Amino acid sequence: MIEIKIKKQNDISKILANAFFNDPLYCYIFKDINTRKTLLEKFFNYYLYKYQNFIKVYGTSNILEGVM
């Protein structure tokens, strides 16, 4: 695991949106399956921007196959 710079927040947001697409909480919040992925990407993008000074993101490599 390596630390990923938040500068890649758009890529990180897409990975998180894919990972949480079928999560029951986000299915409840974003009921429309046609817009859920876009809304999740925006949500995670904002979250990463807002808390970038307080969080660290780790990935499997610089290619960003997965993050945590």
DSSP file with accessible surface (Angstrom, degrees, kcal/mol):
  #  RESIDUE AA STRUCTURE BP1 BP2  ACC     N-H-->O    O-->H-N    N-H-->O    O-->H-N    TCO  KAPPA ALPHA  PHI   PSI    X-CA   Y-CA   Z-CA
    1    1 A M              0   0  132      0, 0.0     2,-0.3     0, 0.0    59,-0.2   0.000 360.0 360.0 360.0 136.3    0.0    0.0    0.0
    2    2 A I  E     -A   59   0A  69     57,-2.5    57,-2.9    59,-0.1     2,-0.3  -0.928 360.0-103.0-127.2 151.8    1.2    3.5   -0.9
    3    3 A E  E     -A   58   0A  85     -2,-0.3     2,-0.5    55,-0.2    55,-0.3  -0.567  33.9-148.7 -74.8 133.8   -0.1    6.9    0.0
    4    4 A I  E     -A   57   0A   3     53,-3.5    53,-0.6    -2,-0.3     2,-0.2  -0.887  17.4-118.6-104.9 132.7   -2.0    8.5   -2.9
    5    5 A K    >   -     0   0  134     -2,-0.5     3,-1.8     1,-0.1    51,-0.1  -0.455  16.5-128.7 -70.1 139.9   -2.0   12.3   -3.3
    6    6 A I  G >  S+     0   0   23      1,-0.3     3,-1.6    -2,-0.2    -1,-0.1   0.676  97.8  87.6 -65.3 -11.9   -5.4   13.8   -3.0
    7    7 A K  G 3  S+     0   0  197      1,-0.3     3,-0.4     2,-0.1    -1,-0.3   0.767  83.0  59.2 -58.7 -21.5   -4.6   15.7   -6.3
    8    8 A K  G <>  +     0   0   75     -3,-1.8     4,-2.4     1,-0.2     3,-0.5  -0.019  69.3 130.9 -93.2  31.4   -6.0   12.5   -8.0
    9    9 A Q  H <>  +     0   0   37     -3,-1.6     4,-2.8     1,-0.2    -1,-0.2   0.814  64.6  56.8 -63.4 -30.0   -9.3   13.1   -6.3
   10   10 A N  H  > S+     0   0   97     -3,-0.4     4,-1.7     2,-0.2    -1,-0.2   0.933 111.4  43.3 -64.9 -42.8  -11.4   12.7   -9.5
   11   11 A D  H  > S+     0   0   82     -3,-0.5     4,-1.9     2,-0.2    -2,-0.2   0.912 115.0  49.3 -66.6 -41.7   -9.9    9.2  -10.1
   12   12 A I  H  X S+     0   0    0     -4,-2.4     4,-2.6     1,-0.2     5,-0.2   0.912 108.3  54.3 -63.8 -40.8  -10.3    8.3   -6.4
   13   13 A S  H  X S+     0   0    2     -4,-2.8     4,-2.5    -5,-0.2    -1,-0.2   0.887 106.8  51.3 -61.2 -39.1  -13.9    9.5   -6.5
   14   14 A K  H  X S+     0   0  101     -4,-1.7     4,-2.2     2,-0.2    -1,-0.2   0.912 110.1  48.9 -65.5 -41.1  -14.7    7.2   -9.4
   15   15 A I  H  X S+     0   0   36     -4,-1.9     4,-2.3     1,-0.2    -2,-0.2   0.935 113.5  46.4 -63.6 -44.8  -13.2    4.2   -7.7
   16   16 A L  H  X S+     0   0   33     -4,-2.6     4,-2.3     1,-0.2    -2,-0.2   0.897 110.0  53.7 -65.7 -39.2  -15.2    5.0   -4.5
   17   17 A A  H  X S+     0   0    0     -4,-2.5     4,-0.5    -5,-0.2    -1,-0.2   0.915 111.3  46.0 -62.1 -41.4  -18.4    5.5   -6.5
   18   18 A N  H >< S+     0   0   93     -4,-2.2     3,-0.6     1,-0.2     4,-0.3   0.904 112.9  50.4 -65.7 -40.2  -17.9    2.1   -8.1
   19   19 A A  H 3< S+     0   0   73     -4,-2.3     3,-0.3     1,-0.2    -2,-0.2   0.861 119.3  35.1 -67.4 -36.1  -17.1    0.4   -4.8
   20   20 A F  H >< S+     0   0   73     -4,-2.3     3,-1.3     1,-0.2    -1,-0.2   0.306  83.8 108.1-103.2   9.7  -20.2    1.9   -3.0
   21   21 A F  T << S+     0   0   43     -3,-0.6    -1,-0.2    -4,-0.5    -2,-0.1   0.877  90.4  32.7 -56.7 -41.4  -22.7    1.8   -5.9
   22   22 A N  T 3  S+     0   0  123     -4,-0.3    -1,-0.3    -3,-0.3    -2,-0.1   0.285  85.8 129.8-101.0  10.7  -24.7   -1.1   -4.4
   23   23 A D    <>  -     0   0   54     -3,-1.3     4,-2.5     1,-0.1     5,-0.3  -0.464  63.3-129.8 -64.9 132.1  -24.1   -0.2   -0.8
   24   24 A P  H  > S+     0   0  104      0, 0.0     4,-1.9     0, 0.0     5,-0.2   0.852 104.8  53.9 -55.5 -37.2  -27.6   -0.2    1.0
   25   25 A L  H  > S+     0   0   94      1,-0.2     4,-2.3     2,-0.2     5,-0.2   0.955 113.3  40.8 -62.7 -49.0  -27.0    3.2    2.5
   26   26 A Y  H  > S+     0   0   36      1,-0.2     4,-2.9     2,-0.2    -1,-0.2   0.806 111.3  57.0 -74.1 -26.6  -26.2    4.9   -0.8
   27   27 A C  H  < S+     0   0   35     -4,-2.5    -1,-0.2     2,-0.2    -2,-0.2   0.874 110.5  46.0 -66.5 -34.8  -29.0    3.0   -2.6
   28   28 A Y  H  < S+     0   0  168     -4,-1.9     3,-0.4    -5,-0.3    -2,-0.2   0.916 117.6  41.7 -72.6 -42.6  -31.4    4.5    0.0
   29   29 A I  H  < S+     0   0   91     -4,-2.3     2,-0.7     1,-0.3    -2,-0.2   0.922 124.9  34.9 -71.3 -46.1  -30.0    8.0   -0.3
   30   30 A F  S  < S+     0   0   39     -4,-2.9    -1,-0.3    -5,-0.2     6,-0.1  -0.756  72.3 169.7-111.0  83.1  -29.6    7.9   -4.1
   31   31 A K        +     0   0  131     -2,-0.7     2,-0.7    -3,-0.4    -1,-0.2   0.828  51.2  87.0 -68.6 -34.1  -32.6    5.9   -5.2
   32   32 A D    >>  -     0   0   81      1,-0.2     4,-1.4     2,-0.1     3,-1.1  -0.562  62.2-160.6 -75.4 112.6  -32.4    6.5   -8.9
   33   33 A I  H 3> S+     0   0  100     -2,-0.7     4,-0.5     1,-0.3    -1,-0.2   0.777  87.1  62.0 -64.5 -24.9  -30.0    3.9  -10.4
   34   34 A N  H 34 S+     0   0  139      1,-0.2    -1,-0.3     2,-0.1     4,-0.2   0.754 116.6  27.4 -74.7 -24.5  -29.5    6.1  -13.5
   35   35 A T  H <> S+     0   0   59     -3,-1.1     4,-2.5     2,-0.1     5,-0.2   0.484  95.0  94.4-113.9  -5.2  -28.0    9.0  -11.6
   36   36 A R  H  X S+     0   0   16     -4,-1.4     4,-2.9     1,-0.2     5,-0.2   0.905  84.7  49.5 -58.5 -45.6  -26.5    7.2   -8.6
   37   37 A K  H  X S+     0   0   85     -4,-0.5     4,-2.5     1,-0.2    -1,-0.2   0.939 112.8  46.9 -62.9 -44.5  -23.0    6.8  -10.0
   38   38 A T  H  > S+     0   0   73      1,-0.2     4,-2.2     2,-0.2    -1,-0.2   0.923 114.6  47.2 -62.3 -43.7  -22.7   10.5  -11.0
   39   39 A L  H  X S+     0   0   64     -4,-2.5     4,-2.7     2,-0.2    -2,-0.2   0.888 111.2  51.1 -67.1 -38.7  -24.0   11.6   -7.6
   40   40 A L  H  X S+     0   0    0     -4,-2.9     4,-3.0    -5,-0.2     5,-0.3   0.912 108.7  51.8 -64.6 -40.3  -21.7    9.3   -5.7
   41   41 A E  H  X S+     0   0   47     -4,-2.5     4,-2.3    -5,-0.2    -2,-0.2   0.932 112.8  45.3 -60.8 -44.1  -18.7   10.6   -7.7
   42   42 A K  H  X S+     0   0  136     -4,-2.2     4,-2.4     2,-0.2    -2,-0.2   0.905 113.2  51.1 -64.9 -41.6  -19.7   14.2   -6.9
   43   43 A F  H  X S+     0   0   80     -4,-2.7     4,-2.5     2,-0.2    -2,-0.2   0.953 114.6  41.3 -60.6 -50.7  -20.3   13.3   -3.2
   44   44 A F  H  X S+     0   0   13     -4,-3.0     4,-2.7     2,-0.2     5,-0.2   0.860 112.3  55.6 -69.3 -33.0  -16.9   11.6   -2.8
   45   45 A N  H  X S+     0   0   42     -4,-2.3     4,-2.1    -5,-0.3    -1,-0.2   0.936 111.5  43.9 -62.2 -45.4  -15.1   14.3   -4.8
   46   46 A Y  H  X S+     0   0  133     -4,-2.4     4,-3.2     2,-0.2     5,-0.2   0.920 112.3  53.1 -65.1 -43.1  -16.5   16.9   -2.4
   47   47 A Y  H  X S+     0   0  100     -4,-2.5     4,-2.2     1,-0.2    -2,-0.2   0.926 110.5  46.6 -58.3 -46.6  -15.7   14.8    0.6
   48   48 A L  H  X S+     0   0    4     -4,-2.7     4,-0.5     1,-0.2    -1,-0.2   0.898 114.9  47.4 -64.4 -39.9  -12.1   14.4   -0.5
   49   49 A Y  H >< S+     0   0  137     -4,-2.1     3,-0.8    -5,-0.2     4,-0.2   0.947 114.2  46.2 -64.6 -47.2  -11.8   18.1   -1.2
   50   50 A K  H 3< S+     0   0  108     -4,-3.2     3,-0.3     1,-0.2    -2,-0.2   0.865 123.8  31.5 -66.1 -38.6  -13.4   19.1    2.1
   51   51 A Y  H >X S+     0   0  101     -4,-2.2     3,-2.3    -5,-0.2     4,-1.1   0.211  79.0 118.1-109.3  18.1  -11.3   16.8    4.3
   52   52 A Q  T << S+     0   0   76     -3,-0.8    -1,-0.2    -4,-0.5   -46,-0.1   0.766  76.7  53.4 -60.4 -25.0   -8.0   16.6    2.3
   53   53 A N  T 34 S+     0   0  136     -3,-0.3    -1,-0.3    -4,-0.2    -2,-0.1   0.564 115.1  40.4 -83.2  -8.5   -6.1   18.1    5.3
   54   54 A F  T <4 S+     0   0  166     -3,-2.3     2,-0.3     2,-0.0    -2,-0.2   0.473 108.3  58.3-117.9  -9.4   -7.4   15.5    7.7
   55   55 A I     <  -     0   0   47     -4,-1.1     2,-0.4    -7,-0.1     0, 0.0  -0.851  57.9-149.5-123.9 161.5   -7.4   12.2    5.8
   56   56 A K        -     0   0  128     -2,-0.3     2,-0.5   -51,-0.1   -51,-0.1  -0.983  11.6-151.4-126.1 141.6   -4.9   10.0    3.9
   57   57 A V  E     -A    4   0A  11    -53,-0.6   -53,-3.5    -2,-0.4     2,-0.4  -0.949  10.5-164.8-114.7 132.8   -5.8    7.8    1.0
   58   58 A Y  E     -A    3   0A  80     10,-2.5    10,-2.6    -2,-0.5     2,-0.3  -0.904   7.0-175.9-117.8 145.3   -3.8    4.6    0.3
   59   59 A G  E     -AB   2  67A   0    -57,-2.9   -57,-2.5    -2,-0.4     8,-0.2  -0.856  38.8-114.4-133.3 171.4   -3.8    2.6   -2.9
   60   60 A T  S    S-     0   0   76      6,-1.3     2,-0.3    -2,-0.3     7,-0.1   0.773  94.3 -24.8 -77.1 -27.4   -2.4   -0.6   -4.3
   61   61 A S  S >  S-     0   0   31      5,-0.3     3,-1.4   -59,-0.1    -1,-0.2  -0.960  74.3 -84.9-166.7 177.5   -0.2    1.3   -6.8
   62   62 A N  T 3  S+     0   0  110     -2,-0.3    -2,-0.0     1,-0.3    -1,-0.0   0.640 119.9  70.6 -69.7 -12.6   -0.1    4.6   -8.7
   63   63 A I  T 3  S-     0   0  135      3,-0.0    -1,-0.3    -4,-0.0     0, 0.0   0.692 102.4-134.1 -76.7 -16.8   -2.3    3.0  -11.3
   64   64 A L    <   +     0   0   18     -3,-1.4     3,-0.1     2,-0.1    -2,-0.1   0.961  46.6 158.2  63.9  57.5   -5.2    3.2   -8.8
   65   65 A E  S    S-     0   0  116      1,-0.3     2,-0.3    -4,-0.1    -1,-0.1   0.792  75.7  -6.9 -73.7 -27.6   -6.7   -0.2   -9.0
   66   66 A G        -     0   0   21     -5,-0.2    -6,-1.3     2,-0.0    -5,-0.3  -0.982  65.6-156.3-162.7 155.7   -8.2    0.3   -5.6
   67   67 A V  B      B   59   0A  29     -2,-0.3    -8,-0.2    -8,-0.2   -10,-0.0  -0.920 360.0 360.0-134.3 163.8   -8.0    2.7   -2.7
   68   68 A M              0   0  149    -10,-2.6   -10,-2.5    -2,-0.3    -2,-0.0  -0.995 360.0 360.0-151.2 360.0   -8.6    2.7    1.1
